[in-house]
Amino acid sequence: MKKVFLNEFSTAELEAMFAAGDIDSAITVFGSCESHGGHLPLGPDLFVPTEVARQAAQRLARTVVVPGVPFGTSMHYNANPMAISLRFETVTAVAEDMFESLLAYGIRHIFVLNGHDGNIAPLEIAQRKVKQRHPEAVFAYMPAWWYLVGNLLGDAFFAEWDGLGHGGEGETSITMAVRPELCDLSKAVRQMPDDSIRLGERVQIMWDIAEVSATGATGDPTRASAEKGSKMLDALVGLVAGSIRQLDDEGWRYDRRQ
């Protein structure tokens, strides 16, 4: 099984790869460390995108994976032990520095794979800022994989709520597929936020987890399974690998006028 994580290569290996043109793009992974209820570990937001990135890069010829950032902005999940929360500005600064480091070595094609909702805004800001300084850089951003799986696998795949929720059916299932030894479904509790106001998809409420959940999780993890998780993982790996392969075929050019 070929190596893909940047920190697993030696300097000699990387020098040879650069000389041969064997590195063209990098996947950067951003996660968090926070409660996902009593049935899951604190790390799904890192574990899941890391495994997706690993498997995707193994299908690709010239893509490496930057080791994932294990912390994110988690202030809205700090009601339960124990969130390690970074300021929005810190997440943005860390991401900027990572992107600048890749660009310094000539890696201009960067796929940003995010596993945590609190990182969505600061990661976009970081990409916009670096792109403004380096017009030659091309960023591809997957900000929220959990909204994609339902469409990938069909309306009947999940029991309800399209598998959504913090530590819900979908996230629990895919964590069971990635790190089964850390999951305990006997502690799973259905915690649908039925008592919170719903304004549809057009307006978002800036909630804190304590306002919508007694457990630190939402959704219905009791409907989760490792089988569902394996199918989710395969779908996401295929999506990431397929997207990067398409970008490679186009030379990462997205302006059709050129």
N, C-alpha and C positions, 0 to 999 in steps of 0.2 A: 504494500500500500504506500503510495508516494507521499512524501512530506509536503505539506502546504503552509503550515504556520511559520511565519517569518522568524520567530525566535527559536525554531528548531534547526535552522540552517547555520552553517559556519560562514565566516567572512569569505573564505576561499570558495565555497560553494556559490555564494551570492555573486562574487566577482565573475566567476565562470558563467553563471546564468545571465548576468547583464551583458557580458561580452558576446554571448550567443543569441541575444535577443529573446531570452526565455522568460522574461518578466515584462508584462505589458500593463497589467492592472492589479489592483489590490482591493480586497474586501475588508472594510473596517466594521467592527462589531461593537455595539454599545448596549449595555445592560443595566442592571440595578441589583441592589441587595435590600430586600424588604419582605415583610410578611405577605404570604399568599394564603393565609388560613392555616388551620392545624394539620391539614393533610399533605401540604407541600413544603419543600424547603424554601429558603429565602432567595434562591438563585435562578428560577426558571427564565427570567429575562436575560440572563447571560448564557445559561446552558443551551437554550433552544436555538438562538441565532448563531451561536458558536458551532453547533453541530450542523446546522443548515449550511453555514459558510464552508465548513470542512468538507462536507460531502459534495457541495457544488464545485469547489475548487479542484477536487479530485477528478471531476469530469472535464475540467478545462485544461488547456495546454499552457497558458501563460499567466495564470492568476495565483497570487499568494494571499494569505489571510493574515491580517494584523491581529495579534492577541487582543481579545476583547477587554473593554473597560468595564470592570465589575460594579461600578457605582454610577448612580444617576441622580436626578432631582426627584426625591421621594417624599417631600414634605407632606404630601396629601395621603401618605400611607404610614405615617409615623405613630398612629394611635396604638399599634400593636408591635411588640418587640420582634426584631429591632431593625429599623430602617437606618442605613448609612446614607445620608442625603447630602448631595452637593448642591451648591447654589447654581441657579441657571447660568450665571456668568462663568462659573467654574467649568461646567460641562461645555459651554461654548469655547472657552479658552483651551481646554484639553483637546477638543476636536480640531480646532484651528491648528494647534501645534502639531498634532498627528498628521493632518493633511499637508502642512508645510514641510514636514519631514519627508513624506513620500515624494513630494514635488522636488525636493532638493536632490533626490537621487534619480529624477527623470520619470517617476511614475505619475503620469498625468491623468490616468483613467482610474477613478475611485468609485467603488460601489459601497454605499453606506447602508448597512443592515442594522436596523434598530429593533430592540426587544422590549422597550419600556415607554409607556405613554408620556411620562414626565420629560423625556429627552426629545420629543418631537420638535418643539419650538426651538430650543437652543441648538440642535443639530442643523436645522434649516438655516439659522442665523450664521453659524460657523461656515457652512458651505457657501452662502451668499457672500460673506466677507472675503473668503479665500478666492472665490471665483472672480470677485471684483479686482483683486490684486493680481490674479493669474488667469487672464482670459483663456489661456491655452488649456487650463484644467477642465475636465469633464466629470461631473458628478452624476451618479444615478442613485436615487434615494428610495429605499423601501421603509417608510416611517412606521408602519403599523401592520405587520403581517397578519395579525389576528382578524382584521377586517376582510382579508382576502380569501381565507380558506373556505368559507361557506360557498362562495361563487365557484371556487375551483372544484369542490367535491359535490356540489348539488344541494338543493333545498332540503332533501330528506336525510342528509347525512347526520346532522345534529338533532338532538331531541327537542330543544327549544332555544329561543333567543339566538339562533344562528351560532350556537356554541360559545357565545361571548361571555364576558365576565372576568374579573380579576381572580385568577385561580378557579375559573369556572370549568365547564365541560371541555372546551377546547384546549385551554392552557393546561389543565390537569392531564388530559389525554396525551398531549404531545410531550409533556414532562415525563409521563410514565414510559413513553417510548425512548426517551433520551437518557433519563436517569431513574430507572425503576426502583433502584435500591433506596432512593430518598423519598419515595412516595408512600403514603399510608391512607388508602381509600376508606379504611374503617373510620377515619376521623373526618371524612368529608360531610359537609352540611349544605343543604340547598339554601341559598341566600339570595333570592331574587329581589332586586330593589323595587318591589311593587309599591312600596309606601312612599317612594320619592317621586317628585314631580317629573313628568315626561313632556317634553316639548317637541318630540320628534327629532329628526336628523338635522333640522335647520338651525336649531338654537341649542347651545351647549351650556349646561350648568357647571360652574366651578365648584364641584363638591369636594368634601373631605371624606375619606373612607369611613370615618366614625359616624358620619351623617347618613350613610346608606347601608351599612353592614355592621352586624354585631360580632362577626367572626374575623374581619380583616379580609374576607373574600366576598366575591359576588358571583352570581350564576349558579349553575347546578352541577357541581363536580361529581355528584353521586351517579350521573349518567356517563361518566368518563370511562375510557378503556384504553389499554395499550394498543389494541388493534386499531382503534380510531386514530390514536396518536401516530402509529406507523404510517398510515395512509396520509395523514396531515403532513408528516415529515417528508415523505416522498414527493408530495405535491409542491411543497415549498422549495425543496431542493431543485426540482425540475424547473420551477419558475425562475429561481435565481440563476441557475446555470444557463437556462434558455435565454434569459434576458442578456446576460453577459456575452453569450455566444452570438446573439443577434447584434449586439453593439460591436463585437469584434469584427463581424462580417461587414459592418458599415464603417469600420475604422473609427468608431465612437463619434462619428459625425451625425449630428441631428438637424443641421440646417440644410433643408432640401434645396435651397437656392444655390448652394455651392457645387 
